[in-house]
Amino acid sequence: MSKTVLITGASKGFGKAWAKAFLAKGYNVAATARNVETLSELKEKYGDSVLPLTLDVDKREESLAVVQKVHQHFGSIDILINNAGYALTGAIEETNEQEARSQFETNFFGTLWLTQAVLPIMRDQKSGHIIQVSSILGLATLPTMGLYNASKFAIEGLSETLAAEVKGFGIHVTLVEPNGYASNIWHTGINTQSNPVYDGVKKAFAESETSFGNVEATVPAIIKLAETEHPPLRLLLGKIALPFVKHNYEQRLKVWEEWNDVSVEAHG
């Protein structure tokens, strides 16, 4: 019996590449997008193996309804890939209330609603794998990406906790943490209204050397992750990821150790 994968944000980027890969491997795929017409190519090629669905992950009731539709249609949900999201770019001071709330509604709360919706199904199955698309910016930050960074940090905390809570039900949780990739997220994101006092920070960031990965190159890693018996809690993607995160954590440890006497004394 074919396993079923539910992928959000499947109209482009990682979601589209991964949906195609799972379908090519014989999986059933429920693919969601805000505009379901963007999924017509998948439906035409793979027929009944794909279920295209309209979904705005910001809407909790819509997310719950979509999960029920997928379960009723395919009879199971073996893998959930929470991929839907976008990037808000701009200095923290520049960010207005609606921009901040919208970034969290999609990136964090959208992930939460889908996760909550599949858990009862996976518990009844006594199996399942929830794959949360985070970022290396959920482990270490870059300037002018503050709210995006924060939303991914929130997903990290949510998912690490979830993994401990559902382990006994046969449910696995993995945080996928890509470095920068040449995907649509940087072209379809939102920019804050610019404040010239941050022009220097933005210029320095824009001029920094960056090597963007190829989205298609992630496919074997995601398939291997989905098919391994004991998936890791975290999986970095890209050659920049580990050096970037390792340097950041080495600096954290150094400062924590330097201030440890103060920390210990504060215990009382």
Backbone as JSON, one array per atom type, in Angstrom:
{
  "sequence": "MSKTVLITGASKGFGKAWAKAFLAKGYNVAATARNVETLSELKEKYGDSVLPLTLDVDKREESLAVVQKVHQHFGSIDILINNAGYALTGAIEETNEQEARSQFETNFFGTLWLTQAVLPIMRDQKSGHIIQVSSILGLATLPTMGLYNASKFAIEGLSETLAAEVKGFGIHVTLVEPNGYASNIWHTGINTQSNPVYDGVKKAFAESETSFGNVEATVPAIIKLAETEHPPLRLLLGKIALPFVKHNYEQRLKVWEEWNDVSVEAHG",
  "N": [[0.84, -1.19, 0.0], [0.61, 2.17, -0.91], [2.37, 4.83, 0.64], [1.28, 7.93, 2.12], [1.92, 11.33, 1.57], [1.66, 14.56, 2.84], [2.1, 17.73, 1.69], [2.7, 21.08, 2.27], [2.61, 24.31, 0.66], [3.29, 23.62, -2.01], [3.53, 24.61, -4.58], [5.8, 25.69, -5.62], [9.44, 26.0, -5.46], [11.06, 24.23, -2.78], [8.83, 22.67, -2.01], [7.49, 21.98, -4.41], [9.5, 20.59, -5.82], [9.96, 18.44, -4.08], [7.41, 17.25, -3.94], [7.1, 16.3, -6.58], [9.19, 14.42, -6.57], [8.41, 12.52, -4.63], [6.05, 11.57, -5.81], [7.1, 10.45, -8.13], [8.37, 8.32, -7.0], [6.32, 6.7, -6.31], [4.64, 7.31, -4.2], [1.56, 8.43, -2.65], [0.48, 11.73, -2.92], [-0.65, 14.55, -1.25], [-1.01, 17.72, -2.18], [-0.66, 21.09, -1.36], [-1.62, 24.51, -1.94], [-1.97, 28.08, -2.05], [-3.14, 28.96, -4.38], [-4.72, 26.74, -6.21], [-4.53, 26.15, -8.88], [-1.9, 26.27, -9.6], [-0.98, 23.78, -9.19], [-1.75, 22.16, -11.2], [-0.1, 20.98, -13.12], [1.1, 18.84, -11.78], [-1.16, 17.24, -11.28], [-1.99, 16.6, -13.87], [0.11, 15.02, -14.77], [0.41, 12.94, -12.85], [-2.07, 12.03, -12.1], [-4.46, 10.17, -10.26], [-2.79, 9.76, -8.13], [-2.1, 12.09, -6.96], [-3.45, 14.61, -4.91], [-4.64, 17.66, -5.29], [-4.99, 20.58, -3.34], [-6.57, 23.53, -2.18], [-5.17, 25.76, 0.1], [-4.78, 28.05, 2.66], [-2.53, 28.46, 4.97], [-2.62, 30.15, 7.11], [-5.15, 30.1, 8.1], [-6.76, 28.47, 10.53], [-9.06, 26.71, 10.74], [-9.38, 26.0, 8.07], [-7.03, 24.61, 7.64], [-7.4, 22.39, 9.36], [-9.61, 21.21, 8.11], [-8.54, 20.51, 5.61], [-6.67, 18.54, 6.29], [-8.41, 16.52, 7.19], [-9.76, 15.97, 4.78], [-7.66, 14.9, 3.25], [-7.05, 12.61, 4.71], [-9.47, 11.18, 4.55], [-9.55, 10.77, 1.82], [-7.17, 9.34, 1.04], [-6.85, 7.54, 3.11], [-4.82, 7.44, 4.97], [-2.23, 9.37, 6.6], [0.97, 9.52, 6.27], [3.3, 11.0, 6.23], [3.89, 14.32, 7.05], [4.81, 17.32, 5.6], [5.64, 20.35, 6.56], [5.95, 22.96, 4.81], [5.13, 25.41, 3.8], [5.64, 28.91, 3.68], [7.14, 32.2, 4.03], [9.49, 34.91, 3.47], [10.12, 37.71, 5.4], [11.79, 40.65, 4.92], [13.94, 43.01, 6.34], [14.95, 45.6, 8.67], [14.52, 45.24, 12.22], [13.44, 47.45, 13.58], [12.12, 48.7, 11.53], [9.93, 47.15, 11.01], [6.45, 46.8, 10.83], [3.41, 46.36, 12.79], [1.48, 44.68, 11.5], [3.02, 43.39, 9.55], [4.78, 41.93, 11.18], [3.0, 40.24, 12.61], [1.81, 38.84, 10.49], [3.99, 37.45, 9.45], [4.47, 35.58, 11.48], [1.96, 34.33, 11.57], [1.87, 32.83, 9.2], [4.42, 31.4, 9.0], [4.9, 30.3, 11.61], [2.37, 29.8, 13.09], [0.89, 28.61, 11.04], [2.34, 26.26, 10.66], [1.95, 25.12, 13.19], [-0.88, 24.66, 13.22], [-1.3, 22.71, 11.2], [0.31, 20.66, 12.19], [-0.94, 20.03, 14.67], [-3.34, 19.09, 13.63], [-2.73, 16.68, 12.27], [-1.81, 14.99, 14.24], [-3.72, 13.38, 15.86], [-4.48, 11.52, 13.9], [-2.05, 10.26, 13.23], [-1.4, 9.21, 15.71], [-3.43, 7.29, 16.04], [-2.7, 5.61, 13.95], [-0.37, 4.75, 14.98], [2.03, 5.51, 13.96], [4.08, 7.72, 12.01], [5.5, 10.66, 10.46], [6.6, 13.8, 10.99], [7.73, 16.47, 9.28], [9.35, 19.4, 9.61], [9.94, 22.34, 7.94], [12.44, 24.27, 8.65], [15.16, 26.39, 9.12], [18.62, 27.32, 8.75], [18.61, 29.71, 9.9], [17.0, 29.44, 12.02], [18.62, 28.58, 13.93], [20.84, 30.19, 14.11], [21.39, 33.67, 13.59], [20.88, 36.19, 10.98], [21.45, 39.61, 10.06], [18.82, 41.96, 9.27], [16.85, 40.16, 8.85], [15.16, 39.71, 10.92], [12.43, 39.1, 11.92], [11.79, 36.89, 10.39], [13.89, 35.18, 11.16], [13.11, 34.9, 13.87], [10.64, 33.59, 13.64], [11.44, 31.12, 12.7], [13.11, 30.26, 14.78], [11.11, 29.88, 16.65], [9.72, 27.72, 15.54], [11.67, 25.79, 15.84], [11.81, 25.47, 18.67], [9.18, 24.63, 19.2], [9.07, 22.21, 17.75], [11.14, 20.59, 18.74], [10.23, 20.16, 21.32], [7.82, 18.87, 20.7], [8.77, 16.49, 19.56], [9.71, 15.07, 21.8], [7.33, 14.68, 23.14], [5.73, 13.04, 21.5], [7.1, 10.77, 20.87], [6.62, 8.3, 22.09], [4.35, 7.44, 20.81], [5.03, 6.43, 18.41], [5.63, 8.32, 16.53], [7.68, 10.29, 14.52], [9.71, 13.26, 14.49], [11.2, 15.72, 12.53], [13.37, 18.41, 12.05], [14.09, 20.21, 9.28], [16.78, 22.0, 8.1], [17.71, 24.19, 6.02], [20.49, 25.87, 4.41], [21.02, 28.94, 2.58], [19.12, 28.83, -0.4], [18.59, 28.85, -3.94], [15.76, 29.73, -4.33], [12.22, 30.5, -4.73], [11.45, 31.89, -2.48], [12.91, 34.14, -1.84], [12.23, 35.9, -3.78], [9.52, 36.23, -3.69], [8.97, 37.24, -1.25], [8.41, 39.71, 1.37], [9.23, 43.12, 1.77], [10.17, 45.39, 4.31], [9.22, 48.84, 4.99], [11.7, 51.02, 4.11], [14.17, 52.38, 6.29], [16.52, 54.85, 6.21], [18.65, 54.84, 8.05], [19.5, 52.29, 8.35], [20.74, 51.59, 6.04], [23.47, 51.1, 5.72], [23.92, 48.7, 7.13], [22.32, 46.98, 5.62], [23.58, 47.16, 3.14], [26.1, 46.06, 3.67], [25.35, 43.46, 4.31], [24.16, 42.64, 1.89], [26.36, 42.62, 0.25], [27.93, 40.63, 1.23], [29.61, 37.49, 0.88], [27.91, 34.85, -0.61], [26.82, 31.56, -1.07], [24.48, 30.0, -2.88], [22.41, 27.15, -2.64], [21.26, 24.45, -4.82], [17.95, 23.82, -5.41], [16.86, 21.41, -6.46], [18.84, 19.62, -5.82], [18.35, 18.86, -3.26], [16.56, 16.81, -3.2], [17.32, 13.91, -3.08], [18.17, 13.83, -0.39], [15.82, 14.41, 1.08], [14.14, 12.31, 0.34], [15.64, 10.16, 1.38], [15.54, 10.86, 4.08], [12.79, 10.54, 4.56], [12.5, 7.83, 4.24], [14.13, 6.51, 6.0], [14.52, 4.42, 8.88], [15.06, 5.39, 11.4], [14.82, 8.47, 11.74], [16.64, 11.6, 12.03], [16.42, 14.2, 14.58], [17.18, 16.69, 13.68], [18.15, 17.95, 10.51], [20.55, 19.32, 8.59], [20.74, 21.16, 5.55], [22.75, 21.63, 2.74], [26.04, 22.94, 1.95], [26.99, 25.11, 3.33], [25.72, 25.2, 5.72], [26.52, 23.62, 8.14], [29.19, 24.66, 8.83], [28.48, 27.37, 9.31], [26.58, 27.25, 11.44], [28.07, 25.85, 13.35], [30.22, 27.61, 13.91], [28.8, 29.72, 15.08], [27.72, 28.47, 17.39], [30.03, 27.74, 18.73], [30.99, 30.25, 19.43], [28.97, 31.05, 21.18], [29.24, 29.15, 23.28], [31.78, 29.83, 24.18], [31.4, 32.42, 25.29], [29.45, 31.86, 27.27], [30.94, 30.19, 28.93], [32.95, 31.96, 29.76], [31.47, 33.67, 31.36], [30.58, 32.04, 33.33], [31.14, 31.93, 36.11], [29.73, 34.1, 37.1], [27.18, 33.28, 36.43], [26.85, 30.95, 37.99], [27.05, 32.02, 40.57], [24.73, 33.46, 40.6], [22.85, 31.59, 41.08], [22.45, 31.18, 43.76]],
  "CA": [[0.0, 0.0, 0.0], [1.44, 3.38, -1.02], [2.32, 5.8, 1.75], [0.74, 9.24, 1.75], [2.66, 12.51, 2.01], [0.98, 15.85, 2.74], [3.11, 18.79, 1.57], [2.15, 22.42, 2.1], [3.46, 25.18, -0.15], [3.83, 22.72, -3.04], [3.44, 25.21, -5.91], [7.11, 26.16, -6.09], [10.57, 25.77, -4.57], [11.24, 22.92, -2.16], [7.59, 21.91, -2.01], [7.23, 21.44, -5.74], [10.54, 19.6, -6.13], [9.76, 17.25, -3.24], [6.16, 16.61, -4.36], [7.41, 15.54, -7.8], [10.06, 13.3, -6.24], [7.61, 11.49, -3.96], [5.16, 10.99, -6.8], [7.91, 9.61, -9.01], [8.73, 7.12, -6.21], [5.13, 5.89, -6.1], [3.86, 7.75, -3.05], [0.43, 9.32, -2.82], [0.85, 13.06, -2.45], [-1.62, 15.63, -1.12], [-0.21, 18.93, -2.38], [-1.48, 22.27, -1.12], [-1.14, 25.83, -2.35], [-3.04, 29.08, -1.97], [-3.77, 28.93, -5.7], [-4.66, 25.33, -6.57], [-4.22, 26.04, -10.31], [-0.45, 26.1, -9.74], [-0.69, 22.36, -9.01], [-2.36, 21.43, -12.32], [0.94, 20.19, -13.79], [1.24, 17.58, -11.03], [-2.36, 16.45, -11.49], [-1.99, 16.11, -15.25], [1.14, 13.98, -14.94], [0.34, 11.82, -11.91], [-3.45, 11.56, -11.97], [-5.08, 9.91, -8.96], [-1.78, 9.68, -7.06], [-1.95, 13.42, -6.35], [-4.66, 15.32, -4.52], [-4.33, 19.09, -5.14], [-5.93, 21.22, -2.44], [-6.36, 24.93, -1.84], [-4.96, 25.95, 1.53], [-4.1, 29.19, 3.26], [-2.17, 27.9, 6.28], [-2.95, 31.12, 8.16], [-6.51, 29.84, 8.56], [-6.74, 27.22, 11.3], [-10.16, 25.82, 10.36], [-9.09, 25.5, 6.73], [-5.97, 23.6, 7.81], [-8.01, 21.19, 9.94], [-10.47, 20.61, 7.09], [-7.69, 19.9, 4.58], [-6.12, 17.29, 6.83], [-9.5, 15.53, 7.16], [-9.98, 15.6, 3.38], [-6.56, 14.03, 2.83], [-7.21, 11.32, 5.41], [-10.62, 10.49, 3.97], [-9.27, 10.43, 0.42], [-6.12, 8.33, 0.91], [-6.94, 6.56, 4.19], [-3.73, 7.61, 5.95], [-1.25, 10.44, 6.37], [2.19, 8.94, 6.83], [4.32, 12.05, 6.36], [3.49, 15.72, 6.87], [5.92, 18.25, 5.4], [5.22, 21.74, 6.74], [6.89, 23.72, 3.99], [4.61, 26.73, 3.45], [6.24, 30.02, 4.42], [7.75, 33.27, 3.23], [10.52, 35.67, 4.18], [10.0, 39.16, 5.59], [13.14, 41.21, 4.96], [14.01, 44.39, 6.81], [15.41, 45.78, 10.05], [13.46, 45.04, 13.22], [12.8, 48.74, 13.85], [11.3, 49.05, 10.37], [8.82, 46.22, 10.86], [5.21, 47.25, 11.46], [2.68, 45.3, 13.51], [0.85, 43.71, 10.6], [4.08, 42.58, 8.95], [5.27, 40.99, 12.19], [1.97, 39.24, 12.88], [1.63, 38.02, 9.29], [5.13, 36.53, 9.34], [4.25, 34.48, 12.43], [0.74, 33.6, 11.2], [2.19, 31.85, 8.16], [5.56, 30.53, 9.27], [4.8, 29.56, 12.87], [1.05, 29.27, 13.39], [0.52, 27.69, 9.97], [2.99, 24.99, 11.0], [1.28, 24.59, 14.38], [-2.23, 24.15, 12.93], [-1.2, 21.44, 10.46], [0.88, 19.67, 13.1], [-1.99, 19.6, 15.59], [-4.39, 18.39, 12.9], [-2.35, 15.31, 11.88], [-1.4, 14.16, 15.38], [-4.65, 12.3, 16.2], [-4.42, 10.5, 12.84], [-0.8, 9.51, 13.38], [-1.48, 8.43, 16.96], [-4.26, 6.12, 15.75], [-1.9, 4.74, 13.09], [0.84, 4.37, 15.73], [3.2, 5.8, 13.13], [4.01, 8.97, 11.26], [6.73, 11.46, 10.43], [6.33, 15.22, 10.77], [8.95, 17.15, 8.83], [9.16, 20.85, 9.69], [10.96, 23.06, 7.2], [12.96, 25.41, 9.4], [16.23, 27.08, 8.41], [19.77, 27.57, 9.63], [18.29, 30.95, 10.61], [16.34, 29.05, 13.25], [19.7, 28.2, 14.84], [21.73, 31.35, 14.2], [20.68, 34.74, 12.87], [21.51, 37.15, 10.08], [20.78, 40.9, 10.17], [17.75, 42.35, 8.34], [15.92, 39.03, 8.71], [14.81, 39.48, 12.32], [11.15, 38.42, 12.15], [11.92, 35.56, 9.78], [14.71, 34.42, 12.11], [12.33, 34.62, 15.07], [9.62, 32.59, 13.34], [12.1, 29.82, 12.58], [13.49, 29.89, 16.14], [9.89, 29.4, 17.3], [9.46, 26.38, 15.02], [12.66, 24.9, 16.46], [11.38, 25.17, 20.02], [7.95, 23.85, 19.11], [9.28, 20.87, 17.2], [11.97, 19.82, 19.66], [9.32, 19.76, 22.38], [6.89, 17.9, 20.13], [9.46, 15.2, 19.38], [9.74, 14.38, 23.08], [5.95, 14.37, 23.55], [5.05, 12.05, 20.65], [7.99, 9.64, 20.6], [5.98, 7.08, 22.56], [3.24, 7.08, 19.92], [5.58, 5.97, 17.13], [5.68, 9.46, 15.61], [8.98, 10.95, 14.43], [9.72, 14.68, 14.13], [12.49, 16.19, 12.01], [13.55, 19.79, 11.61], [14.98, 20.36, 8.13], [17.37, 23.33, 8.27], [18.53, 24.52, 4.85], [21.15, 27.18, 4.26], [20.37, 29.66, 1.49], [18.92, 28.14, -1.68], [18.07, 29.7, -5.02], [14.34, 29.41, -4.41], [11.32, 31.65, -4.89], [11.15, 32.57, -1.22], [13.58, 35.45, -1.82], [11.62, 36.75, -4.81], [8.1, 36.43, -3.38], [8.85, 37.71, 0.12], [7.95, 41.08, 1.6], [10.24, 44.01, 2.32], [9.65, 46.46, 5.16], [9.47, 50.19, 4.49], [13.1, 51.25, 4.46], [14.66, 53.51, 7.08], [17.9, 55.03, 5.72], [19.69, 54.62, 9.06], [19.95, 50.9, 8.25], [21.28, 51.35, 4.71], [24.82, 50.54, 5.83], [23.79, 47.29, 7.52], [21.77, 46.25, 4.48], [24.59, 47.13, 2.08], [27.12, 45.1, 4.07], [24.76, 42.13, 4.2], [23.97, 42.35, 0.48], [27.67, 42.43, -0.39], [28.62, 39.48, 1.82], [29.7, 36.36, -0.04], [26.89, 33.85, -0.35], [26.72, 30.48, -2.04], [23.14, 29.45, -2.79], [22.28, 25.78, -3.09], [20.32, 24.1, -5.88], [16.77, 23.2, -4.8], [16.71, 20.03, -6.93], [19.85, 18.78, -5.19], [17.87, 18.42, -1.94], [15.61, 15.7, -3.35], [17.77, 12.64, -2.49], [18.23, 13.94, 1.07], [14.47, 14.35, 1.62], [13.67, 10.93, 0.16], [16.34, 9.34, 2.36], [14.98, 11.21, 5.39], [11.45, 9.97, 4.66], [12.51, 6.37, 4.18], [14.97, 5.9, 7.03], [13.77, 3.89, 10.01], [15.31, 6.22, 12.58], [15.19, 9.8, 11.24], [17.2, 12.5, 13.04], [15.6, 15.36, 14.96], [17.59, 17.82, 12.85], [18.93, 17.66, 9.31], [21.01, 20.5, 7.86], [20.85, 21.0, 4.11], [23.67, 22.56, 2.09], [27.43, 22.88, 2.42], [27.27, 26.26, 4.18], [24.95, 25.09, 6.96], [27.26, 23.18, 9.32], [30.2, 25.64, 9.27], [27.8, 28.56, 9.82], [26.0, 26.95, 12.75], [29.15, 25.45, 14.26], [30.92, 28.83, 14.34], [27.92, 30.45, 15.97], [27.61, 27.79, 18.68], [31.34, 27.84, 19.4], [31.04, 31.58, 20.05], [28.05, 31.04, 22.32], [29.85, 28.39, 24.37], [32.9, 30.6, 24.71], [30.87, 33.49, 26.14], [28.82, 31.24, 28.43], [32.0, 29.72, 29.83], [33.61, 33.14, 30.32], [30.57, 34.27, 32.35], [30.01, 30.98, 34.15], [31.21, 32.26, 37.54], [28.59, 35.0, 37.37], [25.97, 32.46, 36.31], [26.78, 30.07, 39.17], [26.77, 32.86, 41.75], [23.33, 33.9, 40.52], [21.97, 30.47, 41.49], [22.11, 31.36, 45.19]],
  "C": [[0.89, 1.25, 0.0], [1.28, 4.27, 0.2], [1.85, 7.15, 1.21], [1.55, 10.36, 2.39], [1.78, 13.75, 1.81], [2.04, 16.94, 2.75], [2.4, 20.13, 1.39], [3.13, 23.28, 1.29], [4.1, 24.43, -1.3], [3.85, 23.33, -4.44], [4.79, 25.62, -6.47], [8.19, 25.74, -5.1], [10.7, 24.36, -4.05], [9.97, 22.07, -2.3], [7.3, 21.25, -3.34], [8.23, 20.34, -6.1], [10.31, 18.31, -5.35], [8.48, 16.52, -3.62], [6.4, 15.74, -5.6], [8.22, 14.28, -7.48], [9.28, 12.17, -5.56], [6.66, 10.8, -4.93], [5.9, 10.04, -7.74], [8.31, 8.3, -8.34], [7.51, 6.25, -5.9], [4.31, 6.22, -4.88], [2.57, 8.42, -3.53], [0.82, 10.67, -2.24], [-0.37, 13.98, -2.41], [-0.81, 16.92, -1.15], [-1.1, 20.15, -2.2], [-0.78, 23.54, -1.6], [-2.29, 26.81, -2.18], [-3.82, 29.14, -3.28], [-3.64, 27.51, -6.25], [-4.32, 25.13, -8.05], [-2.73, 25.84, -10.55], [-0.04, 24.63, -9.6], [-1.21, 21.51, -10.17], [-1.35, 20.54, -13.05], [1.12, 18.83, -13.11], [0.04, 16.66, -11.3], [-2.38, 15.83, -12.88], [-1.02, 14.94, -15.43], [0.9, 12.75, -14.09], [-1.07, 11.37, -11.56], [-3.92, 11.37, -10.54], [-4.08, 9.81, -7.8], [-1.6, 11.02, -6.35], [-3.32, 14.02, -6.07], [-4.31, 16.79, -4.32], [-5.41, 19.76, -4.29], [-5.56, 22.69, -2.22], [-6.2, 25.05, -0.33], [-4.2, 27.23, 1.81], [-3.79, 28.77, 4.69], [-2.41, 28.88, 7.43], [-4.29, 30.81, 8.81], [-6.6, 28.47, 9.21], [-7.83, 26.25, 10.86], [-9.95, 25.22, 8.98], [-8.02, 24.42, 6.79], [-6.54, 22.3, 8.36], [-8.85, 20.45, 8.9], [-9.65, 19.91, 6.01], [-7.12, 18.58, 5.05], [-7.19, 16.19, 6.82], [-9.79, 15.06, 5.74], [-8.92, 14.62, 2.9], [-6.72, 12.64, 3.44], [-8.36, 10.51, 4.82], [-10.32, 10.0, 2.55], [-8.29, 9.27, 0.29], [-6.14, 7.26, 2.0], [-5.85, 6.63, 5.23], [-2.97, 8.89, 5.62], [0.02, 9.96, 7.06], [3.27, 9.98, 7.09], [3.65, 13.4, 6.14], [4.75, 16.54, 6.67], [5.38, 19.66, 5.46], [6.24, 22.64, 6.05], [6.43, 25.15, 3.7], [5.24, 27.82, 4.31], [6.77, 31.07, 3.47], [8.72, 34.04, 4.1], [10.17, 37.15, 4.21], [11.41, 39.7, 5.76], [13.09, 42.66, 5.39], [14.48, 44.44, 8.25], [14.23, 45.65, 11.01], [12.72, 46.35, 13.5], [11.84, 49.13, 12.73], [9.98, 48.27, 10.32], [7.56, 46.72, 11.57], [4.45, 46.05, 12.05], [2.11, 44.25, 12.58], [1.88, 42.82, 9.94], [4.59, 41.52, 9.92], [4.27, 39.86, 12.44], [1.78, 38.3, 11.69], [2.77, 37.01, 9.13], [4.94, 35.33, 10.27], [3.0, 33.68, 12.09], [1.06, 32.5, 10.19], [3.27, 30.87, 8.61], [5.4, 29.69, 10.53], [3.41, 28.96, 13.08], [0.54, 28.33, 12.3], [1.1, 26.3, 10.21], [2.3, 24.34, 12.19], [-0.07, 23.96, 14.04], [-2.17, 22.81, 12.21], [-0.67, 20.33, 11.35], [-0.18, 19.14, 14.05], [-3.03, 18.74, 14.88], [-4.01, 16.94, 12.57], [-2.06, 14.41, 13.08], [-2.41, 13.09, 15.76], [-4.64, 11.16, 15.18], [-3.19, 9.63, 13.01], [-0.79, 8.69, 14.66], [-2.31, 7.17, 16.75], [-3.51, 5.11, 14.88], [-0.74, 4.1, 13.85], [2.1, 4.54, 14.89], [2.98, 7.12, 12.41], [5.32, 9.72, 11.37], [6.34, 12.89, 10.09], [7.65, 15.91, 10.46], [8.66, 18.65, 8.77], [10.29, 21.54, 8.93], [11.31, 24.33, 7.97], [14.03, 26.08, 8.55], [17.45, 27.11, 9.32], [19.55, 28.87, 10.4], [17.33, 30.7, 11.77], [17.34, 28.61, 14.3], [20.68, 29.34, 15.08], [21.16, 32.42, 13.27], [21.57, 35.48, 11.87], [20.76, 38.47, 10.2], [19.8, 41.12, 9.02], [16.77, 41.21, 8.05], [15.28, 38.71, 10.06], [13.53, 38.71, 12.56], [11.13, 37.03, 11.52], [12.75, 34.66, 10.69], [13.87, 33.96, 13.3], [11.28, 33.55, 14.81], [10.23, 31.2, 13.23], [12.63, 29.34, 13.94], [12.28, 29.3, 16.87], [9.54, 27.99, 16.84], [10.42, 25.37, 15.63], [12.21, 24.49, 17.86], [10.14, 24.31, 20.07], [8.24, 22.4, 18.75], [10.16, 20.0, 18.09], [11.12, 19.32, 20.83], [8.37, 18.67, 21.89], [7.52, 16.53, 20.0], [9.48, 14.39, 20.67], [8.35, 13.92, 23.5], [5.35, 13.21, 22.76], [5.9, 10.81, 20.34], [7.34, 8.31, 20.97], [4.81, 6.61, 21.72], [3.72, 6.56, 18.57], [5.68, 7.05, 16.08], [7.07, 10.1, 15.67], [8.79, 12.41, 14.03], [11.11, 15.04, 13.65], [12.4, 17.65, 11.61], [14.55, 19.81, 10.45], [15.46, 21.8, 8.1], [18.29, 23.66, 7.1], [19.33, 25.81, 5.07], [20.46, 27.88, 3.09], [20.28, 28.82, 0.23], [18.33, 29.11, -2.69], [16.61, 29.34, -5.27], [13.52, 30.68, -4.47], [11.1, 32.44, -3.63], [11.77, 33.96, -1.16], [12.99, 36.42, -2.83], [10.16, 37.08, -4.5], [7.89, 36.9, -1.95], [8.38, 39.16, 0.18], [9.08, 41.88, 2.22], [9.57, 45.08, 3.18], [9.9, 47.81, 4.5], [10.83, 50.64, 5.02], [13.32, 52.52, 5.29], [16.12, 53.69, 6.73], [18.99, 54.81, 6.76], [20.25, 53.2, 8.99], [20.54, 50.57, 6.87], [22.66, 50.7, 4.76], [24.79, 49.07, 6.19], [23.31, 46.46, 6.34], [22.79, 46.1, 3.36], [25.65, 46.08, 2.4], [26.61, 43.66, 3.93], [24.62, 41.72, 2.73], [25.28, 42.02, -0.22], [28.45, 41.25, 0.18], [28.57, 38.3, 0.85], [28.69, 35.29, 0.36], [26.9, 32.82, -1.47], [25.35, 29.83, -1.87], [23.1, 28.04, -3.36], [21.25, 25.62, -4.19], [19.16, 23.32, -5.26], [16.66, 21.73, -5.19], [17.7, 19.08, -6.25], [19.42, 18.28, -3.81], [17.0, 17.17, -2.01], [16.11, 14.39, -2.75], [17.8, 12.68, -0.96], [16.84, 13.79, 1.69], [13.88, 12.95, 1.47], [14.33, 10.01, 1.18], [15.8, 9.59, 3.76], [13.62, 10.54, 5.59], [11.47, 8.46, 4.79], [13.4, 5.71, 5.22], [14.12, 5.48, 8.23], [13.89, 4.76, 11.25], [15.75, 7.62, 12.14], [15.72, 10.7, 12.36], [16.21, 13.61, 13.4], [15.92, 16.55, 14.07], [18.41, 17.33, 11.66], [19.26, 18.97, 8.62], [21.06, 20.18, 6.37], [21.78, 22.07, 3.54], [25.05, 22.54, 2.72], [27.8, 24.04, 3.33], [26.73, 26.05, 5.6], [25.8, 24.74, 8.18], [28.34, 24.17, 9.74], [29.59, 26.89, 9.89], [27.28, 28.34, 11.23], [27.08, 26.62, 13.77], [29.9, 26.66, 14.79], [30.08, 29.6, 15.36], [27.85, 29.8, 17.35], [28.93, 27.78, 19.43], [31.48, 29.18, 20.1], [30.12, 31.67, 21.26], [28.68, 30.34, 23.53], [30.99, 29.16, 25.02], [32.43, 31.68, 25.67], [30.22, 32.92, 27.39], [29.86, 30.77, 29.45], [32.72, 30.88, 30.5], [32.78, 33.75, 31.46], [30.01, 33.24, 33.33], [30.06, 31.28, 35.64], [30.04, 33.15, 37.96], [27.29, 34.2, 37.36], [25.77, 31.6, 37.56], [26.42, 30.87, 40.43], [25.3, 33.3, 41.78], [22.35, 32.8, 40.91], [21.54, 30.61, 42.94], [22.46, 30.16, 46.03]]
}
